[in-house]
Amino acid sequence: MVVIRVRRAGGERLELPIDADRITVGRAAACELRLPDPAVSAVHARIELKDGAIWIVDAGSSNGTTVDGKPLGQTPARLEQGQTVRIASFQIDVIPADPTLVPPSDSTGTGTLAARLVSEALGEGGRPRLSVEMGPDSGLVMLLPEPGDVLVLGRAEELQPALTDPDTSRRHCEVRRDWLGATLIDLQSKNGTLRNGQRIEGEVRLGDDDRIELGSTVLRYSDPAASYLAALDRSPERPTKVVPEPAARSLPLVPLAAGVLALALAAAALVLLLR
């Protein structure tokens, strides 16, 4: 087992334990380590554990992989302690893990990592939200709280914000947010809660652009991070090409000095003519 530490330039360092001998790295959702960036190939590189050593090989990516700043090429390279892998804007460190560490189940780990990387890149604009499209509170937009917190919808005065729709219960339903999106739960409301026209029983996962109805109020759920990841899945196989910034150019000193001298002589001649 290894722990992969990922950091986008200037961002928070995130960790993902993976219990596998072969780890695919890329922007595709099926990769064990998903890096959500259009400059990353669908399958960009592979990390392999062999005979107690950690190896990395570029999988024919368009923008390449570097180890400590050196291009990797197609030959597998053994990663030594302290070496850093860079793929597009991501810095990756791979270290042996404590064997007692329990890795995340199924795809929750890499899915959460990808969502956190996208949310970090999008900033405040990446937070899921509910927009009231119909009803007395039409136009109201509610940002969902941080992952792990709950937003309760209803007309109870202590709620912030409280709905003014008389057809909603005081505490009608709640939306629980996590890194992978949000869950909608009816709180035994009098008139029920509908998602996309269907009355919900228990709890249901919300999808980007879902329609929620409570009373005469209609809300639209939007998740910019989920929308970004879906668009990334639909993007062409060939990723965005990273073009190196051109090096700063300086003017040659000799021509520059000659030009200054010519200007000085011209100015002196002009002064003599005007006397």
VOGU-3710 file (C-alpha; in Angstrom, 3 decimals, decimal comma):
1> mvvirvrrag> 0,000/0,000/0,000  1,122/3,574/-0,705  -0,045/7,049/0,255  -0,192/9,527/-2,593  0,111/13,193/-1,678  -1,238/15,560/-4,310  -1,023/19,329/-4,440  -2,018/21,703/-7,201  0,313/24,704/-7,481  -0,411/26,938/-4,479
11> gerlelpida> -3,129/24,635/-3,137  -3,692/22,371/-0,154  -1,853/19,057/0,044  -4,318/16,162/-0,112  -3,620/12,506/0,699  -5,051/9,319/-0,773  -4,126/5,804/0,494  -4,270/3,186/-2,292  -3,998/-0,555/-1,796  -2,987/-1,743/-5,272
21> dritvgraaa> 0,165/-2,883/-7,032  -0,668/-0,906/-10,182  -2,160/2,596/-10,068  -3,332/4,459/-13,159  -3,032/8,240/-13,108  -5,056/10,482/-15,423  -8,118/12,637/-15,883  -10,484/9,717/-16,625  -12,948/8,785/-13,882  -11,749/5,154/-14,011
31> celrlpdpav> -8,213/6,060/-12,900  -7,199/5,159/-9,350  -5,647/8,633/-9,096  -7,833/11,094/-10,982  -6,311/14,504/-11,762  -9,122/16,782/-13,017  -7,337/19,023/-15,499  -7,722/19,267/-19,310  -3,910/19,254/-19,633  -3,786/15,716/-18,173
41> savharielk> -4,232/12,759/-20,563  -7,110/10,327/-19,974  -4,530/7,778/-18,792  -1,397/9,809/-18,214  0,956/7,591/-16,186  1,168/4,435/-14,084  2,596/3,879/-10,619  3,703/0,303/-9,969  4,863/-1,493/-6,828  7,447/-4,188/-7,556
51> dgaiwivdag> 9,718/-6,031/-5,123  9,257/-3,394/-2,426  10,091/-0,499/-4,773  7,859/2,189/-6,297  8,129/2,762/-10,060  6,509/5,303/-12,363  6,112/5,188/-16,135  4,570/7,718/-18,493  1,710/6,137/-20,462  2,331/8,070/-23,677
61> ssngttvdgk> 0,835/11,318/-22,385  0,675/14,434/-24,559  2,256/16,787/-22,023  4,665/14,379/-20,355  5,656/13,562/-16,784  8,681/14,822/-14,863  10,558/13,482/-11,847  12,473/16,186/-9,967  12,149/18,383/-13,044  13,518/15,824/-15,525
71> plgqtparle> 11,285/14,433/-18,315  10,421/10,811/-17,652  10,044/9,513/-21,196  8,829/5,947/-21,756  11,345/4,182/-19,520  10,069/3,305/-16,014  11,859/5,190/-13,240  12,279/4,042/-9,662  11,079/6,652/-7,193  13,434/7,272/-4,312
81> qgqtvriasf> 12,506/8,851/-0,993  11,839/12,585/-1,395  11,491/12,631/-5,188  8,597/14,601/-6,643  6,519/13,771/-9,704  4,866/16,572/-11,683  1,955/16,132/-14,065  0,497/19,327/-15,546  -0,152/21,625/-12,549  -0,008/18,814/-9,970
91> qidvipadpt> 2,833/17,895/-7,627  2,706/14,252/-6,550  4,647/12,481/-3,802  4,351/8,708/-3,396  5,394/7,166/-0,083  5,067/3,682/1,461  2,079/3,495/3,805  1,610/2,023/7,241  0,347/-1,533/6,523  -2,378/-1,099/9,168
101> lvppsdstgt> -3,868/1,848/7,267  -7,311/1,125/5,792  -7,742/2,523/2,254  -11,008/4,169/1,163  -13,674/1,783/-0,172  -14,337/1,469/-3,941  -14,143/4,799/-5,805  -14,953/7,073/-2,883  -11,337/7,973/-2,280  -10,329/9,048/-5,774
111> gtlaarlvse> -13,763/10,606/-6,392  -13,464/12,712/-3,264  -9,903/13,721/-4,145  -10,936/14,835/-7,632  -13,924/16,794/-6,296  -11,747/18,526/-3,697  -9,163/19,481/-6,326  -11,894/20,932/-8,566  -13,583/22,784/-5,687  -10,232/24,235/-4,670
121> algeggrprl> -9,587/25,442/-8,223  -13,093/26,946/-8,619  -13,073/28,648/-5,213  -16,330/30,105/-3,871  -17,900/29,781/-7,313  -17,565/26,004/-7,076  -19,879/25,537/-4,090  -23,163/23,688/-4,739  -26,251/25,881/-4,487  -30,037/25,915/-4,520
131> svemgpdsgl> -31,824/28,559/-6,592  -35,534/29,268/-6,086  -37,112/29,365/-9,551  -40,803/29,500/-8,575  -42,730/30,483/-5,463  -42,878/33,429/-3,027  -39,081/33,425/-2,632  -38,276/33,345/-6,350  -34,736/34,590/-7,025  -33,337/33,460/-3,690
141> vmllpepgdv> -29,997/31,636/-3,990  -28,686/29,496/-1,110  -25,093/28,273/-1,059  -24,725/24,869/0,546  -22,572/24,704/3,695  -19,165/23,047/3,986  -18,987/19,247/3,519  -20,354/17,481/6,585  -22,863/20,252/7,360  -26,623/20,413/6,729
151> lvlgraeelq> -28,943/23,020/5,196  -32,544/22,760/6,486  -35,307/24,148/4,264  -38,647/25,324/5,658  -40,471/28,333/7,064  -39,331/28,099/10,704  -38,119/31,531/11,816  -34,839/30,181/13,173  -33,792/28,888/9,754  -31,413/31,014/7,710
161> paltdpdtsr> -32,889/31,765/5,314  -36,490/30,926/6,199  -38,911/30,308/3,316  -42,119/32,334/3,195  -44,137/29,734/1,269  -47,151/28,844/3,504  -47,399/25,430/1,798  -44,052/24,326/3,197  -43,645/22,773/6,633  -41,673/24,569/9,339
171> rhcevrrdwl> -38,835/22,089/8,846  -39,661/20,594/5,482  -36,485/18,869/4,249  -32,736/19,011/4,583  -29,761/18,855/2,248  -26,612/17,186/3,550  -23,447/18,089/1,713  -20,362/15,932/1,225  -17,384/16,170/-1,124  -19,175/14,129/-3,788
181> gatlidlqsk> -22,306/16,305/-3,825  -25,403/16,329/-1,638  -28,232/14,175/-0,268  -31,870/15,307/-0,014  -33,958/14,082/2,946  -37,643/14,759/3,626  -38,330/15,613/7,294  -41,816/14,063/7,396  -43,261/17,181/5,823  -47,023/17,563/5,427
191> ngtlrngqri> -47,016/17,940/1,629  -43,912/15,894/0,865  -40,768/16,665/-1,123  -40,380/15,952/-4,829  -37,224/15,494/-6,863  -37,689/15,772/-10,608  -41,446/15,247/-10,177  -41,162/12,136/-7,979  -41,995/12,153/-4,276  -38,975/10,973/-2,321
201> egevrlgddd> -38,969/8,347/0,393  -36,072/8,381/2,832  -33,012/10,011/1,276  -31,880/10,466/-2,326  -28,672/11,710/-3,928  -28,948/14,968/-5,813  -27,556/15,359/-9,310  -26,474/18,552/-11,013  -29,517/20,434/-12,373  -32,062/18,417/-10,325
211> rielgstvlr> -35,441/20,087/-9,671  -36,784/20,078/-6,090  -40,390/20,893/-5,167  -41,735/21,650/-1,691  -45,141/23,253/-1,417  -45,442/25,787/-4,231  -41,697/26,394/-4,178  -39,487/25,010/-6,958  -35,717/24,991/-6,524  -32,896/24,035/-8,886
221> ysdpaasyla> -29,812/22,275/-7,513  -26,534/23,051/-9,244  -23,081/21,658/-8,522  -20,332/23,454/-10,511  -17,689/20,893/-9,507  -19,818/17,975/-10,735  -20,587/19,889/-13,932  -16,856/20,483/-14,491  -16,006/16,806/-13,986  -18,802/15,729/-16,351
231> aldrsperpt> -17,516/18,135/-19,019  -14,012/16,763/-18,495  -15,308/13,239/-19,143  -16,834/14,443/-22,422  -13,693/16,252/-23,570  -11,672/14,892/-26,521  -9,046/12,225/-25,891  -6,243/14,620/-26,828  -5,751/16,940/-23,825  -5,049/20,650/-23,871
241> kvvpepaars> -1,471/21,227/-24,933  0,715/22,978/-22,390  2,793/25,605/-24,188  5,907/26,685/-22,236  6,095/30,406/-21,611  8,768/32,046/-23,797  11,899/33,108/-21,968  12,263/36,827/-21,363  14,307/38,415/-24,172  16,808/41,197/-23,586
251> lplvplaagv> 18,146/43,579/-26,209  21,796/43,132/-27,225  23,992/45,628/-25,403  26,117/46,744/-28,404  23,218/47,721/-30,728  21,451/49,344/-27,761  24,524/51,433/-26,908  24,960/52,417/-30,587  21,346/53,536/-30,757  21,701/55,698/-27,639
261> lalalaaaal> 24,872/57,293/-29,062  23,119/58,033/-32,384  20,247/59,734/-30,573  22,685/61,838/-28,543  24,548/62,993/-31,675  21,291/63,857/-33,415  20,144/65,905/-30,432  23,485/67,794/-30,341  23,246/68,579/-34,071  19,707/69,871/-33,625
271> vlllr> 20,858/72,209/-30,854  23,648/73,655/-33,106  21,184/74,249/-35,971  18,773/76,145/-33,711  21,356/78,574/-32,362
//
